Amino acid sequence: MFETEKQSALQAISHAQFIAFAPYIFQASMILRDSGILDVVQNARTGGITIDDIATKVKMSRYGIRILLEAGLGIGLVLRKGDNFTLSKAGHFFMNDQMTRVNADFMRDVCYDGAQDLKSSIEEGKPNGLRHLGDWTTIYQGLSKLPEPAKTSWFNFDHFYSDNAFPEALPLVFASNPKKVMDIGANTGKFTLACLDYNKDVEVGLVDLQVQLNVAKQNIEDAGYGNRVQYFERNMLDKETVLPTGYDIIWMSQFLDCFADDEIVTILEKCHQALDENGRVFINETFWDRQRFEASALSLQMTSLYFTTMANGNSQMYDSKVFLGLIEKAGFEIVADNNDIGLSHTILELKKK
């Protein structure tokens, strides 16, 4: 979808101006949404509403409402006929589409301040923007301690994408009737809980940093599943780390995109060592080159910049061709390649060569 030019010269120069004013475009859009202005305009439906009438319903000066709505015209969130403003199609989706809201909150609460450190993060290979949220080497060390609203927005973003894939993923994972599943990068334990609900006999081993395991353990015990779960504190970047053995399946959901190319190979090699010849690895990832729509690809490409500035400084949402090369390098071969899972995921099933 990125091989040919799709814009005329006039469209291209307009798009270039959109990029040039992007910071104000984002900030104005979020204020229009969160102040209630767009909500009032939306409720006015096709008849529209004037600035004076909006001013009676929103706690903001008439001047503020006016400059924001005029900006909203150029952004494309609202339309104006005479003195009346109505919501555009883009405005409707900006207000009501859950994915758009999750993405926008994530950008504002987690990424926006740190975006100014993109250049230095690339140069140094470190998430220099993370300083705006806390004093950690990577964001993963501080997930349970993130300040609000960043914490809520981060988990909403993460779960919105991964959780949508679980219903389709579970039949694939359990097709061979595994007795024991290892969940690496277990996060809050959502996939583990899905497994335990799906199969009444399966045992699940969670592998993560201790700060994450603490959260997952609480969620699992609250659900009454503590007797079928094991917890393994592991730093997957530690060269001395060895994974537990005896598991039929290893599951990693949106985990490997948190690491650089060589780190992914190292983690997969650890999986290779932990499995017997019949074991399988299932990888749930979003590849930007496998998206059906440009908007989806753009979201993933921009999320790569979050990894650079806020997460760890060296990972990304991968091009599948790059990722598949890393799998081969680690000694695995792909036995199943399932696309269009959930919203935009690919689930790869691997076995040892």
C-alpha angles and dihedrals in degrees: 000000000000100000102091137044110255102179132079117230090260092050091046095055090048089051090049090056089050089057092046093056095035097122093056091041090058097043094047092048093052093048091048089053100042099039090060095245095119090044091056091047090048092051090053088064120189094340092065130205137251127240090247091056092046089053090061091057104038128060098234136097118269087242092056092048091049098051092044094050092046088052088048089059092058093041090052100240096116140026129213130212113178104320095330124102123207132182117262125217090260089049090053093054093042088056102037111023109100095209092052092049092049091049094047094049090048092052094048100041102034110021114023101082092041094050089084088068096057095108095050091043090056092046095048101031090233132114094247092167091065089081088081090065105032149318103277134125090231132008091245091071090058106036095112090046101046114132118249134290088023093061095054093043093049094052093042089054094046096045096042092064103034098041093055090064097052100084091055094038098055097066089050094049094046098042090103092045096241118200096202129031125189116211109201114195090019094176109181093350098255096138091044090054090048090053093048090050092046097050122029094202105043122109120212129204116203119211120190145106113302094248089060095041090057091059094043093048092053092050093047095047091047087056091052097245101114094116094065099046136084126192126214120185107213137161101210091201093059108103090216094054114120122188122228116260133220097067123128097202134030115201125194119177118189086333107113092053085069090071141065122253097265091043091055090054091050093050092048090049088055088052089049091055094047097053130074121226093276096047123113136207120212117198121192111197143150113231115194093213092057097057121118094215134046091229090060092048091048092052091054094044090052091046087060087065089055089057089051099049105026113018113043111319099243114056137077150172098284138232101238093231090060092045096049090053090057091052091054091047090056093057101260133119127206116246097174132021113190119185134186093036114161110332101336110334137134121208115203122195114205136190132183116273 
